[in-house]
Amino acid sequence: MNRIERSVAKILLCFFSGVTLFSCSSEENELQLPEGTGYVSLDLNTNTGFQSRAVVESDYQNKSNYTVQILKDGKVLDGMQWDYDDMPKDMIELSNGAYELKAFYGDANFTASRSKMYVEGKSTFNINSDQVTASVTCKPVCGKVTVNFDSEMAKYFNDYSITFKTKALGDMNISWAKDDTEPIYMKVENNEQISATYSLVDTEGKSTTIDKTYSLSPQKHLIIKVVPTVSSGDLGITIVVDESTNDQNVDIVIPSDWI
């Protein structure tokens, strides 16, 4: 084992679980930098922010599930992709230049699901004949949506659901049926306007749809509560929306001939 390999093996042992993963020894400062190169150590953290019975948060907090890459000009460098447990825990020698550190867990093609999500982190760093630490925090690319249909809905409607569309879903959609209970995780951009189409079928079989839009960002939780209302012979629904900011009450009136 040469000098650099011994140094790499030693610093690999410096990683420990928790917020801070890397600790250097004084021997780092003794590394001789070949001309035109430098060294980088890697640091990975997770910030999932979600929990439900379907998507198990602990799976996404477990660093052993992650893949780690070093990229240059958008391409993974040869020999620079590892499972987290196999990631070099010592300084890695690289030529001077700009690089990207990327770590991820899940299917990169994820768009919407009740059972999984995609978590990713990216950061850039530069080597300039020096020693640096590249750190990345992995976060979900999705927001979470929960719908609560009031139990009184069944008294006035035979069926009711909400169909959601996002940029990532394209021509597809994902629906919340009247008996669904688990949250939907949707890939979204910051403050993306997602569409929601309410479909209602009353007890006489008459149907109507209502189109709404809501703002949703990664790691934000959109909660929609739907309650039936009857006033002066008109049947309607009240939609209470919590976009993790302020509640908004929106009354939707359905024509009186529905009753």
CORFENJO-V382902 format. One record per helix or strand of 3 or more residues. SS is the DSSP state (alpha for helix, beta for strand). FROM is the first residue (numbers start at 1). LEN is the number of residues. Records with the same first field share a line. If there is no record, write none. Layout:
SS=FROM-LEN + FROM-LEN
This chain:
alpha=3-10 + 26-5 + 57-5 + 63-3 + 84-3 + 153-4 + 256-3
beta=37-11 + 67-6 + 75-9 + 92-4 + 97-9 + 119-9 + 131-10 + 142-8 + 157-9 + 174-4 + 184-4 + 192-11 + 207-10 + 221-11 + 234-9 + 247-8
